[in-house]
Amino acid sequence: MKIKMKENYVAQADPNGGSTMLYEKNKEYNFEAGWQVKLGATMIERGKAEKSLVITEKKVVQPTETKIKKVLKKILKKKK
């Protein structure tokens, strides 16, 4: 789960809750472990964070003409 923080928030930094860390505003965090997912859900419920959407951009590449094709076109035009 990816979340983006809306504001600074101090929360647990390990599964035991023995240490804490500051989750900073406008930063994205990737939570993969079970305890992290629960922590992220809690942050979202409390309004401290929002779920970050993964945006995939697709780039359309136009086929380009190679030198060989250009040369062949020139040769074929000359023969006509």
N, C-alpha and C positions, 0 to 999 in steps of 0.2 A: 504494500500500500504506500502510495506517495502522498505526502501532505505538504501544504504550504502554510507556514505560520502567519497568522494575522497580527499577532503581538508577541512580545517576549514572554516566555513562560518557563518556569523552573519545574522540572519533573525528573523522574527516575532515569538513570543512565545504564542500569544493568538489571537483569532479571530478578535479583534479590531485593532491589530497592535500597541497597546499601549506599549508593552514591547517586548524586544528582548532577544535572547539567542544565545550562541555560539554552533553551531552544529559541533561536533569534528570529525576530520579525522579518518577514519577506524572504526567508530561506526555505528551501525545499528539503525534506528529509524522506529517505526511503526506509520504510519499516517492513522487514521481512519475517522476523521471528514472531512467534505467537504472542509473547508479552508486549512486543513493540506494536503489533496490530491492535491489541486491546488499548494500549496507551494512546495510539493515534485516534481510535474511535472515541475515547474519553475526551481528548482535546477537541475533536470536532463537535461533540455533544455540548461541550461547555462554551463553544464559540471562540476558542483560542486559535483554531486552525481550520482550514478547509481542504477538502480532498483535491489533490492536484491531478489535472487531466493530462494524459500523455498525448501530445499532438504529433502525429506523423505527417510530415510533408512529403509529397511525391513530386519529383521533378520530371517533367516530360522532356525527353531528349529527342530532338528531331534528327533523323538520319542525315548525315552529311555526305556530300559527294566526294569520293576519293580521287586522287590524281589519275589513277588508271582509268576511271570512268570518264573523266574530263578529256583525257588524251584519246580514248576510243571515240567519244562523241566528235571530237575535232577531225579525226581520221575519217569517220563515216560521213561527216558533212562534206569533206573534200571530194570523196568518191562520187557523190551525187552530182 
